[in-house]
Each structure stands twice: as C-alpha cells, then as structure tokens.
Amino acid sequence: MLKAGFSRVDITPPMGTCIAGYYDERRADGVLDPLLATCLAVSDGENTALLFSIDIIGMSQKDSDQARGIISGMTGVPVEGIFLACTHTHTGPCVSSGLFELNLNYNFIMYNLLGNAAIGAIADLHETEVRVARGEAKGISFIRRYRMNDGSIRTNPGWGNPNVRCPIGSPDEMVQLVRLIRTGAPEINIVNFQTHPDVIGGTKFSADWPKFVRDTMEGALPGSKCIFFNGCQGDTNHIDISIDRKKSMDSCVPGFGYLHSQRMGRVIAGAALQVYDKALPVSGEGVRFGQTSVFNRANLPDPALIPHAKEIVALNKAGRDRELPFEGMELVTVVAEAYRMVRLENGPDEFDLHVTCVSFGDVAFAGLPGEPFTDIGRGIKEASPFPFTIPCCLTNGSEGYLPTYSAFAEGGYEARSSKFTKGIAEEL
C-alpha cells in the first residue's frame, strides 16, 4: 500500500544575498514572499523516495550531490531516491553560480533545512489513493525563440518587433495533476506545468508564479497541500511579443510583474481545478527509483576566439557590457557565449550528467539536470512506459540549457551559451 507524506520549510536567505538569474549583480533588499522547499515522501514499506520542489533557480550537480548526501545521512533514504527539483525562480538566491558571490554558510543551512523537511515528510506518511488528470493552461506560456525575417534566430526579440517572422515551435500548455488522497491526513495535490518563472524581476525575493499555483490550489481546497514541479521550459517564457509593451506597463494589458505572476499561477491552478473532480484512479503500488549517467562532449571554444571572449567577460564584470555594440537579448547572448568560452578554455572534454527517476505505481517523475526544451518534455511524456509521467527541469543539477538537436544548428541564446554539443537533450 502506498503511503505519502508532506512537509514544507522556509529557506529565505538573509538580505544582501546575491540573486540569481541575470548577468548583472543583484543583492536582495526585501522579501515579496518567502522562498519555500516542499518535500513529498512516498513509501511502499520497503522503498522510500523523497521528491523536493525548491524555490531557487537551480543547484549545480556537484552541490546537489552534496545536499543529497546530507539528506540521505539524516533520513536513511538512498541518494538515488532523493529528487531535488528547482522551480527556477529568477528572484531567489545564487547557490551555485560562478558569476557572483556565494553565501556558503546559507548553502549549508539550506541543505540541513531540506533534511528537516524530509524528516517531517517521512513522519507524515499515511495510506494513499492515487488519482490523475490533465488540463490546459492557455495563453500564459510562449515560445521565446523566433526566426527573424533575415533568417537569423533571436531569443526574446522584443515586444512588437516588426522583423519577427515566426516562433520556432509551440508551447506545451498541458497541466498535469496528481491527487494523493490520504487516509486520516490532508490530501496532497501535485501540479506540473512548464515555463520560465522570470516574471517579477527586481531585488526582492519571490517564488514567482509557482507560489501562486500552490496558494490558489490550497485556498480553493481548504486543508489540502500542494507541491509544484516545473517541466521542460528552456525555450519558453511568459512574454507575448504581440502585446504592446507600453500598455502592459500601464497595466492595461497583463504582461509582467507581480500581478501578472499572480495571474499565471491562478490560470495554472485553475486548469488543475477544472479537472480535479475528473481525476481517475491509477495504481500507486511499488515505489521505485534510479539514476544513470549520460556522457556528452563539451562545446569547446575555438582557441582563436578566447581573447575576445575574455574582453567581453571583463567588461561584464566591470559593469561595462553596454559598451558592446549589442542591445537587449542580443547583448545577453554575446555575454553568455563569452562566459561559456572562458569557462571551457581548458576543458573538460566531456560531461557526466545524472538522469534521475522516481515512480510509484503508474506515476513517474523524470528528472533532468538542466533546462530542456519544450519538445524534449513532450517526447518524454509520449514515449514513457508509464501511463502518467512528469518531466522535471533542474533536477539534481543545474548544468545549463539542453537545446534540441535542431536548435544547435539554428543558434540563438540557449544554443550559443550551452556547454554541451548537439544531441544532449535527446540523449538525456
């Protein structure tokens, strides 16, 4: 008989901590809402697994391994059964980035808080029935890679850009819901959707729209609990470039900021609530987990380009990257590509990446250690042998973008900044 448990802890860092998400330093000067780590424990009496959803942008594979080791030591759960999925909020702390100062003391405290959450979730285990459903959240996620009229590829080309020909692909608007109906304990609702949580910006901590998914679900279903998992979102975000940006800034049309983040969370939760009573029972028997490695050649730079890349990185670190002859996302792309070249100047020649999976009965979670493109998530869901599969980005690693094979040939921000070579996403 499946048992499930739930626990949640506050992991909000101290003020002054560097915020992750951009190539410009930001230090936290306030809290819009607390950052949380939520833990779901599942057990069949023989095997126990721990699935976390953490309000941070991501954690490197090396740091994730350290955190999982601490959690394993605190709980006795094997490292392979610990699934650390990050929501990817861009208003959370830097915990692994080499760009800005890290608060290593905070990291250690956070790892132990995750262990405390795991202990709490295990203590909360109750017999559980599993039900699943799928819905759609329309009009809040958009492909952010575009083919321009001149044939080039641009990420985030800007509102109303007349040189845009078409988006490259379409967003995955599927919302997945898993209801864990427990005997003698609050129901746990698992919600899965996929797009970038980069709606708010600024210098105050916030969990962005995943917070409002959780809040809306728990508010609509009093006494219930909600855990959110972000899917394959590497080529999507909230920006509809057909919207007039000035009107958005005047709040005539939703487009960005805290209120739009709230709207997105409510739309996603609303899609889950629409199918809530239609959820069908599936098997929850048998908790399984595993981890394997995928090796990929590094996207090593041309040595002749290294000196110029170092100049670009130096300008960025000095806060002078505006001196470069680029604007907007083109500037970000050039800077990100330069950092990739400098970091890989001396190798390594290949990377060893973890793929982690956890299942209970007919429900499986597939964890990838970076930011896979939308079509990778679609492919996982379609090809999985499990009836109900939840792909998760930034799980047990935050190793960068995982573009599709075709994207490497097309170029653009994600492919040019990725430290991997074509085929990485499909291999994973």
Phi, psi and chi 1 to 4 in degrees:
 res  aa     phi    psi   chi1   chi2   chi3   chi4
   1 MET       -  128.4  179.2   67.7 -176.7      -
   2 LEU   -68.9  139.4  177.6   69.6      -      -
   3 LYS  -123.5  144.4  -68.7 -174.9  176.7 -178.8
   4 ALA  -132.4  144.7      -      -      -      -
   5 GLY  -135.5  159.1      -      -      -      -
   6 PHE  -137.2  142.2 -178.9   94.9      -      -
   7 SER  -155.8  154.0 -177.5      -      -      -
   8 ARG  -145.1  138.0 -176.9  179.6  -76.5  159.7
   9 VAL  -131.6  154.2  -65.5      -      -      -
  10 ASP   -87.3  125.2 -171.1  -34.6      -      -
  11 ILE  -118.6   21.2   59.1  165.8      -      -
  12 THR   -60.6  126.2  -51.3      -      -      -
  13 PRO   -78.0  172.4   -9.3   26.1      -      -
  14 PRO   -71.5  157.7   23.6  -32.5      -      -
  15 MET   -62.3  150.1  -64.2  -59.3   98.1      -
  16 GLY    93.6  -12.5      -      -      -      -
  17 THR   -67.0  140.5  -60.7      -      -      -
  18 CYS   -68.2  138.1  -75.2      -      -      -
  19 ILE   -96.6  137.1  -64.5  177.6      -      -
  20 ALA   -90.2  156.8      -      -      -      -
  21 GLY   134.4  -26.1      -      -      -      -
  22 TYR  -128.8  177.2  -54.3  144.0      -      -
  23 TYR   -96.8   10.4  -75.8   87.2      -      -
  24 ASP  -114.2  137.1  -62.2  -42.0      -      -
  25 GLU   -67.4  133.4 -177.7  178.0  -73.5      -
  26 ARG  -130.9  134.7  -65.1  177.4  -66.4  159.8
  27 ARG  -116.6  135.4  -69.8 -173.6  178.5  -90.3
  28 ALA   -64.6  131.0      -      -      -      -
  29 ASP  -126.8   16.3   58.0   12.1      -      -
  30 GLY   177.2  176.1      -      -      -      -
  31 VAL  -132.1  114.5  178.2      -      -      -
  32 LEU   -76.8  -39.7  -66.3  175.3      -      -
  33 ASP  -158.1  150.7   40.2   75.0      -      -
  34 PRO   -68.2  150.7   22.8  -33.2      -      -
  35 LEU   -89.4  136.3  -55.3  179.9      -      -
  36 LEU  -125.5  154.4  -55.2  175.0      -      -
  37 ALA  -120.2  123.4      -      -      -      -
  38 THR  -111.7  135.4  -54.0      -      -      -
  39 CYS  -120.9  131.0 -179.5      -      -      -
  40 LEU  -110.9  120.5  169.5   67.8      -      -
  41 ALA  -101.5  136.8      -      -      -      -
  42 VAL  -129.9  140.2  -70.6      -      -      -
  43 SER  -149.7  143.3 -180.0      -      -      -
  44 ASP  -110.3   13.6   59.6    9.4      -      -
  45 GLY    94.6  -25.7      -      -      -      -
  46 GLU  -109.3  -46.4 -178.9  176.9  -10.9      -
  47 ASN  -113.6  138.6  -66.6  -41.4      -      -
  48 THR  -125.7  136.0  -61.7      -      -      -
  49 ALA  -126.0  154.5      -      -      -      -
  50 LEU  -125.1  121.0  -59.3  167.4      -      -
  51 LEU  -113.6  120.7  -62.6  111.4      -      -
  52 PHE  -108.8  144.8  -72.7   83.1      -      -
  53 SER  -120.8  119.2  174.3      -      -      -
  54 ILE  -121.3  130.2  -50.4  169.1      -      -
  55 ASP   -79.4   63.9  -70.9  -22.2      -      -
  56 ILE  -136.7  165.3   57.4  176.2      -      -
  57 ILE   -70.6  -31.7 -163.4  165.1      -      -
  58 GLY   163.4  164.7      -      -      -      -
  59 MET  -138.3  128.8 -170.2  162.0   34.2      -
  60 SER   -56.1  160.1   73.9      -      -      -
  61 GLN   -60.6  -39.6 -169.3  165.7  -85.3      -
  62 LYS   -62.1  -47.1  178.2 -179.0  177.4 -178.4
  63 ASP   -69.4  -37.1  -70.3  -22.5      -      -
  64 SER   -61.3  -41.9  -64.7      -      -      -
  65 ASP   -61.0  -39.7  -73.6  -12.3      -      -
  66 GLN   -64.6  -46.0 -178.1 -179.2    0.4      -
  67 ALA   -62.2  -42.5      -      -      -      -
  68 ARG   -65.1  -35.4  -66.3  163.9   80.6 -161.0
  69 GLY   -63.4  -40.9      -      -      -      -
  70 ILE   -65.7  -45.7  -69.8  172.3      -      -
  71 ILE   -62.4  -41.8  -63.7  165.3      -      -
  72 SER   -61.5  -42.0  178.2      -      -      -
  73 GLY   -64.5  -32.4      -      -      -      -
  74 MET   -80.1  -23.4  -66.8  174.4   70.2      -
  75 THR  -119.9  -21.6   62.2      -      -      -
  76 GLY    83.8   -1.6      -      -      -      -
  77 VAL   -76.5  131.3  173.8      -      -      -
  78 PRO   -57.5  147.6  -22.4   32.5      -      -
  79 VAL   -54.4  -39.6  166.9      -      -      -
  80 GLU   -64.0  -19.8  -66.0   80.2    3.9      -
  81 GLY   -95.2   12.4      -      -      -      -
  82 ILE  -111.5  120.8  -60.9  173.3      -      -
  83 PHE  -119.7   99.8 -168.4   94.7      -      -
  84 LEU   -99.5   98.3  -56.8 -178.4      -      -
  85 ALA  -102.4  129.6      -      -      -      -
  86 CYS  -100.9  141.1  -57.9      -      -      -
  87 THR   -73.1  -23.6   63.2      -      -      -
  88 HIS    79.6   28.1 -161.0   55.0      -      -
  89 THR   -60.6  137.4  174.8      -      -      -
  90 HIS   -91.6   12.5  -77.7   54.6      -      -
  91 THR  -127.4   45.5   38.0      -      -      -
  92 GLY  -126.2  178.1      -      -      -      -
  93 PRO   -77.6  154.4   31.6  -37.9      -      -
  94 CYS   -73.3  123.9  -69.1      -      -      -
  95 VAL  -121.3  -14.5  -64.1      -      -      -
  96 SER  -138.9  -13.8  -62.9      -      -      -
  97 SER   -60.6  141.4  170.3      -      -      -
  98 GLY   -88.8    2.0      -      -      -      -
  99 LEU   -78.5  -42.9  -69.7  176.5      -      -
 100 PHE  -128.0  169.9  -53.0  116.7      -      -
 101 GLU   -61.8  136.3  179.2 -174.9    2.6      -
 102 LEU  -105.1  146.6  -60.6 -179.7      -      -
 103 ASN   -99.9   88.9 -176.1  -20.5      -      -
 104 LEU   -65.6  -27.6  -64.0  178.9      -      -
 105 ASN   -64.1  -41.1 -174.7   52.9      -      -
 106 TYR   -61.0  -43.9  167.5   75.1      -      -
 107 ASN   -54.6  -47.2  -77.8   21.9      -      -
 108 PHE   -63.4  -42.1 -178.8   74.3      -      -
 109 ILE   -62.4  -42.7  -68.2  170.6      -      -
 110 MET   -62.8  -43.5 -177.5 -175.9   69.1      -
 111 TYR   -57.2  -41.7  -59.7  160.6      -      -
 112 ASN   -71.5  -32.4  -77.6  -87.0      -      -
 113 LEU   -64.7  -37.7  -73.3  171.9      -      -
 114 LEU   -62.0  -40.0  -63.1  179.2      -      -
 115 GLY   -62.7  -39.8      -      -      -      -
 116 ASN   -63.4  -39.7  -69.3  -19.5      -      -
 117 ALA   -63.5  -39.9      -      -      -      -
 118 ALA   -62.6  -44.2      -      -      -      -
 119 ILE   -60.1  -42.0  -68.8  169.9      -      -
 120 GLY   -64.9  -40.5      -      -      -      -
 121 ALA   -67.1  -39.7      -      -      -      -
 122 ILE   -64.8  -39.4  -68.4  170.7      -      -
 123 ALA   -66.7  -19.0      -      -      -      -
 124 ASP   -96.6    8.0 -174.3   49.7      -      -
 125 LEU   -61.0  129.8  -72.1  169.5      -      -
 126 HIS  -138.6  153.8  -71.7   76.2      -      -
 127 GLU   -57.6  140.6  -69.3 -171.1   -1.9      -
 128 THR  -138.9  137.4  -59.3      -      -      -
 129 GLU  -103.6  142.1  172.3 -165.7  -12.7      -
 130 VAL  -111.4  131.7 -176.5      -      -      -
 131 ARG  -133.1  148.5  -62.2 -169.1  177.0 -164.1
 132 VAL  -134.9  154.4  -61.5      -      -      -
 133 ALA  -158.5  160.4      -      -      -      -
 134 ARG  -130.7  141.5  -67.9 -173.3  175.7   98.3
 135 GLY  -135.5 -166.0      -      -      -      -
 136 GLU  -137.2  138.5  -77.5 -171.2  -51.3      -
 137 ALA  -112.2  102.7      -      -      -      -
 138 LYS   -90.9  143.5  -52.8  -71.5  -73.9 -175.9
 139 GLY    75.7   19.3      -      -      -      -
 140 ILE  -123.2   -8.3   58.8  166.2      -      -
 141 SER  -125.0  138.7  179.4      -      -      -
 142 PHE  -138.7  139.7  -55.8   89.5      -      -
 143 ILE   -60.1  134.0  -69.4  -69.6      -      -
 144 ARG  -104.5   -0.2   68.0 -177.5 -163.8  175.2
 145 ARG  -102.6  129.2  -72.4  167.6   51.7   80.8
 146 TYR  -129.8  144.5  -69.5   82.8      -      -
 147 ARG   -88.3  129.3 -168.4  175.8  -54.4  -78.6
 148 MET   -91.5  167.6  -50.9  -57.1  -73.6      -
 149 ASN   -60.8  -26.9  -72.1  -28.9      -      -
 150 ASP   -87.4    3.5   62.4    3.5      -      -
 151 GLY    93.7  -11.1      -      -      -      -
 152 SER   -74.6  167.5   64.7      -      -      -
 153 ILE  -112.4  130.9  -55.4  -60.0      -      -
 154 ARG  -128.1  139.7  -70.1  -87.4  -59.3  -83.4
 155 THR   -97.3  132.2  -60.9      -      -      -
 156 ASN    49.6   66.2  -69.6  -18.4      -      -
 157 PRO   -73.1   -5.8   26.9  -34.9      -      -
 158 GLY   105.6  150.0      -      -      -      -
 159 TRP   -59.7  132.6  -84.4  -81.6      -      -
 160 GLY    64.3   22.9      -      -      -      -
 161 ASN   -65.8  117.9 -170.3  -37.5      -      -
 162 PRO   -72.6  -10.1   28.6  -34.9      -      -
 163 ASN   -93.0    4.5  -62.4  -47.9      -      -
 164 VAL   -80.2  130.9  167.3      -      -      -
 165 ARG   -92.5  -52.2 -176.8 -173.3  -55.8  172.2
 166 CYS  -168.6  155.3   62.4      -      -      -
 167 PRO   -72.8  154.9   26.2  -32.8      -      -
 168 ILE   -98.5   88.0  -56.7  174.7      -      -
 169 GLY   106.6 -167.7      -      -      -      -
 170 SER  -141.5  150.1   60.5      -      -      -
 171 PRO   -71.6  153.6   27.0  -34.7      -      -
 172 ASP   -90.8  108.3 -178.1   -5.4      -      -
 173 GLU   -96.4   11.4  -63.4  178.5  -43.7      -
 174 MET   -71.2  132.2  179.9 -174.5  -68.0      -
 175 VAL  -109.3  126.9  174.3      -      -      -
 176 GLN  -109.2  137.1  -60.3 -161.6  100.7      -
 177 LEU  -127.1  129.1  170.7   68.5      -      -
 178 VAL  -119.4  120.4  179.8      -      -      -
 179 ARG   -97.4  123.2  -67.0 -179.6   58.1 -171.0
 180 LEU  -107.5   99.4  -59.1  179.2      -      -
 181 ILE   -92.8  110.1  -57.0  169.1      -      -
 182 ARG  -102.1  147.7  -58.3 -167.8  -65.6  165.1
 183 THR   -82.3  116.3  -58.3      -      -      -
 184 GLY    75.7   19.1      -      -      -      -
 185 ALA  -153.4  158.8      -      -      -      -
 186 PRO   -59.4  144.0  -23.7   33.5      -      -
 187 GLU   -64.9  145.2  177.7  175.0  -32.0      -
 188 ILE  -112.5  127.9  -57.4  168.6      -      -
 189 ASN  -111.5  123.9  -70.8  -64.9      -      -
 190 ILE   -98.2  125.3  -56.3  167.8      -      -
 191 VAL  -119.9  137.9  178.8      -      -      -
 192 ASN  -130.9  129.4  163.9 -121.9      -      -
 193 PHE  -148.0  175.2 -173.7   69.6      -      -
 194 GLN  -146.6  107.6   44.2  -76.6  -42.8      -
 195 THR  -169.6  166.7 -160.1      -      -      -
 196 HIS   -69.0  130.6 -104.6   74.8      -      -
 197 PRO   -89.3   79.4  -11.6   29.7      -      -
 198 ASP  -137.7   48.6 -176.0   17.1      -      -
 199 VAL   -95.1  -28.8 -174.7      -      -      -
 200 ILE   -94.7  -50.7  -64.8  172.7      -      -
 201 GLY    67.5 -169.0      -      -      -      -
 202 GLY    87.1 -161.7      -      -      -      -
 203 THR  -123.4   25.1   54.6      -      -      -
 204 LYS  -119.3  140.7  -68.2  178.5  171.2   49.4
 205 PHE   -65.6  137.7  -71.8  129.5      -      -
 206 SER  -159.1  147.1  171.8      -      -      -
 207 ALA   -82.6   -1.3      -      -      -      -
 208 ASP    60.6 -157.2 -147.2  -59.1      -      -
 209 TRP   -63.1  -25.5   55.6 -100.0      -      -
 210 PRO   -57.3  -31.9  -31.7   40.0      -      -
 211 LYS   -58.7  -43.3  161.6 -163.9  160.6   54.1
 212 PHE   -75.8  -23.3  -65.1  110.5      -      -
 213 VAL   -61.7  -51.3  174.8      -      -      -
 214 ARG   -61.9  -48.6  -60.1 -173.3  -58.9 -115.2
 215 ASP   -61.4  -42.1  -72.2   -4.1      -      -
 216 THR   -67.1  -44.2  -56.2      -      -      -
 217 MET   -61.0  -47.0  -69.0  -65.5  -64.9      -
 218 GLU   -70.9  -30.6  -66.7  176.6   -1.2      -
 219 GLY   -72.2  -36.4      -      -      -      -
 220 ALA   -76.7  -24.1      -      -      -      -
 221 LEU  -124.0   78.5  -56.9  166.3      -      -
 222 PRO   -51.8  133.7  -26.3   35.4      -      -
 223 GLY    89.0  -12.5      -      -      -      -
 224 SER   -82.8  168.4   69.4      -      -      -
 225 LYS  -123.2  152.6  -55.0  -65.2 -177.1 -177.9
 226 CYS  -136.6  137.3  178.9      -      -      -
 227 ILE  -126.7  134.2 -177.9  169.1      -      -
 228 PHE  -112.8  137.5  173.5   80.4      -      -
 229 PHE  -123.3  125.0  -69.9   96.4      -      -
 230 ASN   -82.2  139.6 -157.1   -6.1      -      -
 231 GLY   -95.5 -147.9      -      -      -      -
 232 CYS   -83.0  106.4  -64.9      -      -      -
 233 GLN  -128.6   14.3   45.2   66.6   58.4      -
 234 GLY   -64.6  -20.5      -      -      -      -
 235 ASP  -121.4   23.4   56.7  -13.7      -      -
 236 THR  -132.1  155.8   56.9      -      -      -
 237 ASN  -156.0 -166.8   62.6   18.1      -      -
 238 HIS   -91.5    2.5   65.0  -72.5      -      -
 239 ILE   -91.8  115.6  -61.5  173.3      -      -
 240 ASP   -94.2  103.4  179.9   -4.1      -      -
 241 ILE   -69.9   -8.8   65.7  168.6      -      -
 242 SER   -79.9  -12.9   67.5      -      -      -
 243 ILE   -78.3  141.1  -72.4  178.7      -      -
 244 ASP   -71.4  116.7 -175.1  -67.5      -      -
 245 ARG   -62.7  -37.1 -173.1  172.4 -171.9  -90.1
 246 LYS   -62.3  -42.2  175.9   61.4  166.0   59.8
 247 LYS   -64.1  -37.8  -71.6 -177.2  178.4  178.7
 248 SER   -61.8  -43.2  -69.4      -      -      -
 249 MET   -67.0  -27.7  -66.3  178.8   71.4      -
 250 ASP   -84.8    3.8  -69.5  -19.1      -      -
 251 SER    67.1   14.5  -60.7      -      -      -
 252 CYS   -74.5  -31.7  -62.4      -      -      -
 253 VAL  -130.2  130.6 -179.7      -      -      -
 254 PRO   -65.2  139.2   23.8  -33.2      -      -
 255 GLY  -154.1  -38.9      -      -      -      -
 256 PHE  -163.8  172.6   56.9   93.4      -      -
 257 GLY    95.9  179.4      -      -      -      -
 258 TYR   -62.0  -41.7 -161.9   77.2      -      -
 259 LEU   -67.7  -35.0  -69.0  179.0      -      -
 260 HIS   -70.7  -35.9 -173.7   60.8      -      -
 261 SER   -59.2  -43.5  172.4      -      -      -
 262 GLN   -61.1  -42.9 -175.5  178.6   62.2      -
 263 ARG   -61.9  -44.1  172.3  178.8  175.6  -94.8
 264 MET   -60.5  -45.5  -71.9 -179.4   65.7      -
 265 GLY   -61.2  -37.9      -      -      -      -
 266 ARG   -70.2  -36.4  -72.4  172.8  173.4  172.2
 267 VAL   -64.9  -43.6  169.4      -      -      -
 268 ILE   -65.5  -47.7  -64.5  163.2      -      -
 269 ALA   -63.1  -37.4      -      -      -      -
 270 GLY   -61.4  -38.2      -      -      -      -
 271 ALA   -64.5  -38.6      -      -      -      -
 272 ALA   -68.2  -40.9      -      -      -      -
 273 LEU   -67.6  -30.8  -68.7  167.6      -      -
 274 GLN   -61.5  -31.4  -80.3 -173.1  -42.9      -
 275 VAL  -105.8    3.3  -62.9      -      -      -
 276 TYR   -53.8  -49.6  175.0   83.8      -      -
 277 ASP   -78.5   -6.0  -68.2  -51.6      -      -
 278 LYS   -98.3    0.2  -60.6  177.7 -177.8  179.0
 279 ALA   -60.6  134.6      -      -      -      -
 280 LEU  -100.9  144.2  -60.3  175.5      -      -
 281 PRO   -70.1  139.1   21.8  -30.3      -      -
 282 VAL  -134.2  168.2  -63.7      -      -      -
 283 SER   -69.7  140.6  170.7      -      -      -
 284 GLY  -116.9   10.0      -      -      -      -
 285 GLU   -75.5  129.7  -66.5  -59.8  -44.8      -
 286 GLY    90.2  106.6      -      -      -      -
 287 VAL   -93.1  126.4  172.0      -      -      -
 288 ARG  -131.9  154.2  -59.0  178.1 -175.9 -179.6
 289 PHE  -154.6  157.7   48.4   79.8      -      -
 290 GLY  -166.9  161.3      -      -      -      -
 291 GLN  -142.0  138.1  178.4  172.8  -65.1      -
 292 THR  -134.4  170.2 -168.7      -      -      -
 293 SER  -114.6  143.9  -69.3      -      -      -
 294 VAL  -121.9  130.0  169.5      -      -      -
 295 PHE  -102.8  135.8  -66.6   89.3      -      -
 296 ASN  -139.8  139.6 -176.8  -95.6      -      -
 297 ARG   -66.5  144.0  -70.7 -178.0  -64.2  107.6
 298 ALA   -75.2  147.8      -      -      -      -
 299 ASN   -82.9   72.7 -174.1    7.5      -      -
 300 LEU   -70.4  142.6  -62.9  176.2      -      -
 301 PRO   -80.5  157.4   30.0  -35.2      -      -
 302 ASP   -69.0  121.8  179.8  -17.2      -      -
 303 PRO   -53.5  -29.4  -26.0   35.0      -      -
 304 ALA   -68.1  -19.6      -      -      -      -
 305 LEU   -92.0   -9.9  -59.9  178.0      -      -
 306 ILE   -61.5  -46.0  -68.7  -67.7      -      -
 307 PRO   -57.1  -43.9  -26.8   36.5      -      -
 308 HIS   -67.3  -38.4 -176.0   50.2      -      -
 309 ALA   -60.8  -40.0      -      -      -      -
 310 LYS   -65.8  -34.8  -71.7 -177.6  175.4  178.8
 311 GLU   -63.7  -42.4  -68.4  174.8    3.8      -
 312 ILE   -65.0  -44.2  -66.9  172.1      -      -
 313 VAL   -62.7  -40.4  168.0      -      -      -
 314 ALA   -63.2  -41.9      -      -      -      -
 315 LEU   -62.3  -42.8  -75.6  171.4      -      -
 316 ASN   -62.3  -45.6  175.1 -100.9      -      -
 317 LYS   -65.3  -26.6  -71.6 -175.7  174.6 -179.7
 318 ALA   -88.1    2.9      -      -      -      -
 319 GLY    71.7   26.8      -      -      -      -
 320 ARG  -120.0   20.8  -63.7  167.2   51.5 -158.1
 321 ASP   -67.7  -12.9   51.7    6.8      -      -
 322 ARG   -68.6  -12.1  -63.2  -65.9  175.4 -178.3
 323 GLU   -75.1  -12.2  -63.9  177.0   19.8      -
 324 LEU   -76.5  149.5  -64.0  166.1      -      -
 325 PRO   -82.0   50.4   31.5  -36.0      -      -
 326 PHE  -140.9  160.7  -54.4   97.7      -      -
 327 GLU  -135.0  159.6  -65.9 -178.0   -7.4      -
 328 GLY    56.4 -136.3      -      -      -      -
 329 MET   -70.9  -23.2 -158.1   64.8 -165.1      -
 330 GLU   -62.9  -39.9  -74.8 -175.2  -71.0      -
 331 LEU   -64.4  -46.5  173.8   61.6      -      -
 332 VAL   -58.9  -40.7  174.7      -      -      -
 333 THR   -62.5  -46.0  -61.1      -      -      -
 334 VAL   -63.5  -42.7  168.5      -      -      -
 335 VAL   -65.6  -45.8  170.4      -      -      -
 336 ALA   -62.9  -40.4      -      -      -      -
 337 GLU   -64.1  -39.1 -177.8  178.3   47.6      -
 338 ALA   -64.1  -43.5      -      -      -      -
 339 TYR   -60.7  -41.3  -89.3  100.6      -      -
 340 ARG   -60.0  -44.3 -172.5  -99.2  -58.7  170.2
 341 MET   -63.2  -45.1  -69.0 -179.1  179.8      -
 342 VAL   -65.3  -41.7  171.1      -      -      -
 343 ARG   -65.4  -30.7  -73.4  168.1  175.4  164.7
 344 LEU  -101.4   12.7  -65.2  179.7      -      -
 345 GLU   -55.1  -39.2  178.7 -177.5    7.3      -
 346 ASN  -112.4   29.8  -60.5  -50.3      -      -
 347 GLY    87.1 -165.9      -      -      -      -
 348 PRO   -75.0  170.7   31.0  -36.7      -      -
 349 ASP   -78.9  -24.2  -68.4  -27.2      -      -
 350 GLU  -150.4  165.4   68.6  175.3    8.8      -
 351 PHE  -122.3  147.7  -66.2   98.2      -      -
 352 ASP  -109.9  111.8  171.4    9.3      -      -
 353 LEU  -111.4  140.3  -61.0  177.6      -      -
 354 HIS   -84.6  138.9  -60.6  -31.9      -      -
 355 VAL  -117.3  123.4 -179.8      -      -      -
 356 THR  -119.4  134.4  -47.3      -      -      -
 357 CYS  -131.3  142.6  -65.5      -      -      -
 358 VAL  -132.2  138.4  172.7      -      -      -
 359 SER  -139.6  153.3   70.7      -      -      -
 360 PHE  -136.4  114.8   47.2   87.8      -      -
 361 GLY    60.6 -123.8      -      -      -      -
 362 ASP   -85.7   -0.9  -70.3  -25.0      -      -
 363 VAL  -108.8  128.8  177.9      -      -      -
 364 ALA  -127.9  148.6      -      -      -      -
 365 PHE  -117.4  126.4  -65.2   77.2      -      -
 366 ALA  -111.9  114.5      -      -      -      -
 367 GLY  -104.1  125.2      -      -      -      -
 368 LEU  -114.6  138.9  -56.5  179.5      -      -
 369 PRO   -88.2   46.9   34.1  -35.7      -      -
 370 GLY  -177.7 -153.2      -      -      -      -
 371 GLU  -115.1   90.0  -61.9 -175.5   67.6      -
 372 PRO   -76.8  151.8   10.9   -2.8      -      -
 373 PHE   -72.9  160.7  -82.6   24.0      -      -
 374 THR   -51.7  -45.6  -59.0      -      -      -
 375 ASP   -65.8  -23.8  -77.8  -13.3      -      -
 376 ILE   -67.7  -42.1  -59.6  -57.6      -      -
 377 GLY   -63.0  -42.9      -      -      -      -
 378 ARG   -58.9  -45.3  -76.8 -165.0  178.9  105.6
 379 GLY   -62.2  -40.4      -      -      -      -
 380 ILE   -62.6  -46.6  -70.2  171.6      -      -
 381 LYS   -63.3  -39.0  -74.5 -175.5  -82.8 -168.2
 382 GLU   -74.5  -35.8  -69.0  170.3    2.2      -
 383 ALA   -94.0  -12.7      -      -      -      -
 384 SER   -61.1  140.4  171.6      -      -      -
 385 PRO   -74.1   -8.7   27.4  -35.4      -      -
 386 PHE   -88.3  142.4  -69.4   86.5      -      -
 387 PRO   -61.6  -27.1  -23.2   33.8      -      -
 388 PHE  -139.7  109.7 -156.1   89.8      -      -
 389 THR  -124.4  132.8  -59.0      -      -      -
 390 ILE  -112.6  103.4  -63.9  176.0      -      -
 391 PRO   -74.6  140.2   -7.5   23.6      -      -
 392 CYS  -129.1  130.6  -61.4      -      -      -
 393 CYS   -79.6  164.4   66.3      -      -      -
 394 LEU    49.2   47.2  -62.9  155.1      -      -
 395 THR  -107.2  122.0  -59.5      -      -      -
 396 ASN    54.4   32.5  -63.6  -23.5      -      -
 397 GLY   162.9  148.6      -      -      -      -
 398 SER  -134.7   75.8  176.5      -      -      -
 399 GLU   -99.7   11.0  -57.0  -54.1  -60.5      -
 400 GLY   109.9 -170.1      -      -      -      -
 401 TYR   -74.3  144.5  -76.2   99.7      -      -
 402 LEU  -121.8   74.9  -53.5  171.5      -      -
 403 PRO   -71.9  159.9  -15.8   30.7      -      -
 404 THR   -68.5  164.2   54.4      -      -      -
 405 TYR   -55.3  -45.5 -168.4   93.4      -      -
 406 SER   -66.8  -30.3   59.4      -      -      -
 407 ALA   -66.0  -30.5      -      -      -      -
 408 PHE   -65.4  -35.4  -81.0  100.2      -      -
 409 ALA   -73.5  -33.5      -      -      -      -
 410 GLU   -74.8  -35.6  -66.2  164.1  -17.9      -
 411 GLY    90.6 -154.0      -      -      -      -
 412 GLY    97.2  171.1      -      -      -      -
 413 TYR   -54.0  -51.0  164.4   66.5      -      -
 414 GLU   -63.8  -44.8  -60.9   85.7   -2.7      -
 415 ALA   -71.3  -39.9      -      -      -      -
 416 ARG   -71.9  -26.2  -71.2  170.3   60.3 -179.0
 417 SER   -93.1  -13.6   64.8      -      -      -
 418 SER   -68.5  138.7  176.3      -      -      -
 419 LYS   -88.6    6.3   61.4 -175.0 -177.9 -178.1
 420 PHE  -107.5  172.1  -52.2  109.7      -      -
 421 THR  -108.5  165.1   50.9      -      -      -
 422 LYS   -55.6  142.1   58.7 -173.7  176.9 -178.1
 423 GLY   100.1   -9.9      -      -      -      -
 424 ILE   -60.6  -45.9  177.3   59.2      -      -
 425 ALA   -65.4  -42.5      -      -      -      -
 426 GLU   -65.7  -36.7  -71.6   78.2    7.0      -
 427 GLU   -62.7  -43.9  -69.7  170.8   24.9      -
 428 LEU   -63.3      -  -71.4  169.5      -      -
